[in-house]
Amino acid sequence: MSNPNFHELVDDVFLSIEDSIEDSDIDIDYENANGMLTLTFEENASQIILSRQFSTSEIWIAAKSGGFHFKLDQYDEAGAWRNTVTGETMNQSLSNLCFQQSGARIDFSF
């Protein structure tokens, strides 16, 4: 995948995540800067950090429970980002991670 295309795809994913947070009633602050999207849960100040990795064309997620790598599944018609180890979609993983850290579910659609 070319870098400009990768940047555009990740920008779209980060924007979709921000939109999902805005649509929820959950107190999550987010900051999108320097290629990273940081989610901060106001109730306990815990964070989830998403970062773009140019060299591997992956999105990495760091959470309390560990670090996870996601790569675009080019064979998936919906263009799902999948965990490079488990195959779980990033939107499902991110929803589960947010639940683990805040106790609230968010439906991420990207």
C-alpha positions in Angstrom: 0.0 0.0 0.0 1.4 3.4 -0.9 2.0 5.9 2.0 -0.5 8.5 0.7 -3.2 5.9 0.4 -2.3 4.5 3.9 -2.5 8.0 5.4 -5.9 8.7 3.9 -7.3 5.3 5.1 -6.0 5.9 8.6 -7.3 9.4 8.7 -10.8 8.1 7.7 -10.6 5.4 10.5 -9.6 8.0 13.1 -12.4 10.3 12.0 -14.9 7.5 12.2 -13.7 6.7 15.8 -14.1 10.3 16.8 -17.6 10.4 15.3 -18.6 7.2 17.2 -17.3 8.8 20.4 -19.3 12.0 19.7 -22.4 10.0 19.1 -22.1 8.1 22.4 -23.0 9.4 25.8 -19.7 8.3 27.3 -17.3 10.8 28.7 -14.2 10.2 26.6 -11.8 12.9 25.6 -9.9 12.4 22.4 -6.9 14.0 20.8 -5.7 13.4 17.3 -2.2 14.7 16.8 1.2 13.6 15.4 -0.3 10.4 13.8 -1.8 9.2 17.0 -5.4 9.2 18.4 -5.5 9.2 22.2 -8.7 8.3 24.0 -8.9 9.3 27.7 -11.7 8.0 29.8 -12.7 10.8 32.2 -14.0 8.5 35.0 -10.6 6.8 35.6 -8.1 8.7 33.4 -7.1 5.5 31.7 -6.1 5.8 28.0 -6.2 3.9 24.8 -3.7 5.1 22.2 -4.0 4.3 18.5 -1.0 5.0 16.3 -0.2 4.7 12.6 2.8 2.6 11.7 4.0 3.6 8.2 6.7 1.0 7.7 4.3 -1.9 8.3 1.1 -0.2 7.1 -0.6 -1.1 10.4 -2.5 0.7 13.1 -1.3 -0.2 16.6 -3.4 0.0 19.7 -2.0 0.3 23.2 -4.4 -0.3 26.1 -4.3 -1.5 29.7 -4.6 -5.1 28.5 -1.7 -4.9 26.1 -0.6 -3.9 22.6 -2.4 -4.9 19.4 -1.5 -4.6 15.7 -4.1 -4.2 12.9 -3.6 -4.5 9.2 -6.1 -3.7 6.4 -7.7 -6.9 5.1 -7.4 -6.3 1.3 -9.6 -9.4 0.6 -12.5 -8.2 2.8 -15.0 -6.3 0.7 -15.9 -4.0 3.6 -12.2 -3.1 4.1 -11.9 -4.4 7.7 -8.8 -3.8 9.7 -7.9 -7.1 11.4 -5.7 -8.1 14.4 -2.6 -9.6 12.9 -2.6 -12.4 15.5 -6.3 -13.2 16.2 -8.0 -11.9 13.0 -10.6 -10.0 15.1 -11.7 -6.7 13.5 -10.4 -3.5 14.9 -13.9 -2.0 15.5 -14.8 -5.1 17.6 -11.5 -5.0 19.5 -11.7 -1.3 20.2 -15.3 -1.7 21.4 -14.1 -4.5 23.8 -11.1 -2.5 25.0 -13.3 0.6 25.7 -15.7 -1.7 27.7 -12.8 -3.1 29.7 -11.5 0.3 30.6 -14.7 2.2 31.1 -17.5 -0.3 31.5 -19.4 1.2 28.6 -19.9 -0.1 25.1 -19.4 2.0 22.0 -20.4 0.9 18.6 -17.5 1.7 16.3 -18.4 1.8 12.6 -15.5 1.9 10.2 
